[in-house]
């Protein structure tokens, strides 16, 4: 008779290896929510910063266009 390997059925016919231990069943919903929150907070903050920067650039461009006078270009003969 061959010696049984760990995790395989022994002479009794029952598997001696358990697939998982209690408490180690993978990530729970709470853990997934924490991961999403950790990714979402900096993302939303970055978008807000870019939005404010873009708004100020657009505003400055609009003011520049509305107050700009067309320069006179002289061409040498």
C-alpha positions in Angstrom: 0.0 0.0 0.0 1.3 3.5 -0.9 1.6 6.1 1.7 -1.0 8.8 1.3 0.0 12.3 0.4 -1.2 15.3 2.3 -4.4 16.6 0.9 -5.5 13.3 -0.6 -7.7 10.6 0.7 -6.1 8.3 3.1 -7.0 4.8 4.1 -10.2 6.1 5.7 -11.3 7.5 2.3 -11.8 11.0 3.7 -9.8 14.0 2.6 -7.4 15.1 5.3 -6.8 18.5 3.8 -9.4 21.3 4.2 -9.7 23.8 1.3 -9.8 26.9 3.5 -9.5 27.8 7.1 -12.3 29.6 8.9 -11.7 33.4 8.6 -9.6 33.0 5.4 -12.4 33.0 2.8 -11.1 35.9 0.7 -12.0 39.6 0.6 -15.3 40.6 2.1 -17.7 43.3 1.0 -16.2 45.7 3.6 -12.7 45.2 2.2 -13.8 45.8 -1.3 -15.6 49.0 -0.2 -12.4 50.2 1.5 -10.4 49.5 -1.6 -12.9 51.4 -3.8 -12.9 54.3 -1.3 -9.1 54.5 -1.2 -9.1 54.7 -5.0 -12.1 57.0 -5.4 -11.0 59.8 -3.0 -7.7 60.7 -4.7 -9.4 60.3 -8.1 -12.2 62.7 -7.3 -9.7 65.2 -5.7 -7.5 65.1 -8.8 -10.5 65.7 -11.1 -11.6 68.7 -9.0 -8.1 70.2 -9.2 -7.9 69.7 -12.9 -11.4 71.1 -13.3 -10.5 74.2 -11.3 -7.3 74.7 -13.3 -9.1 74.3 -16.6 -11.8 76.7 -15.6 -9.3 79.4 -14.7 -7.4 78.9 -18.0 -10.6 79.1 -20.0 -11.7 82.2 -18.0 -8.3 83.9 -18.6 -8.5 83.0 -22.3 -12.0 84.4 -22.6 -10.9 87.7 -20.9 -7.9 87.9 -23.2 -10.0 87.4 -26.3 -12.7 89.9 -25.2 -10.2 92.7 -24.3 -7.6 92.0 -27.0 -7.0 94.6 -29.7 -5.8 93.4 -33.0 -2.2 94.4 -33.4 -1.2 96.4 -36.5 1.4 94.5 -38.5 3.5 96.5 -40.8 5.1 94.8 -43.8 8.3 96.2 -45.1 8.3 97.0 -48.9 
